[in-house]
Amino acid sequence: MKDMRFRYGLATLVLLAILAVLVVYAMETLTTHTSQPRAPVKTTTPTVTSNPTVKKKSCGCCAERRERLRKMIQQARQRQQAKQRPVNVGTSTSTK
């Protein structure tokens, strides 16, 4: 009798543990999968700009930077093209 009571008690505890795990799992997935409605975010754009035109500098530093950047891009492009060109090895036409 005590043996059967022990088994029933153990089975009840196991069932309660399984039920608790299922409830927690269901609650976690329920809260992560439901999307909450969000209010739309309104952004305001300024209607009047304080300085609509970009002032150009009188110094030549911007032109120098652009020229350096243009040269670097051109060199990188040349290196890339040199890598892509097939190398013709062993196709020389020599007569003996």
C-alpha angles and dihedrals in degrees: 000000000000090000092055092045090052091051093049091049091049092048090050092052091049092050091049091050092050091047091050092050091050093049092050091047092049092049093049094049091044093056095043097047100046114086119221116224110247128205113243114257113236117211121195122212120207111251096199121048119205095213112021096173127061113236115230118224118237093216122089097231094103092050090049091051092049091049092050091048091048091052092048091050091048092050092048090050091051092049090050092050091048090054092050096050112097115243112232103215119176097009097108116131107224125160124214 
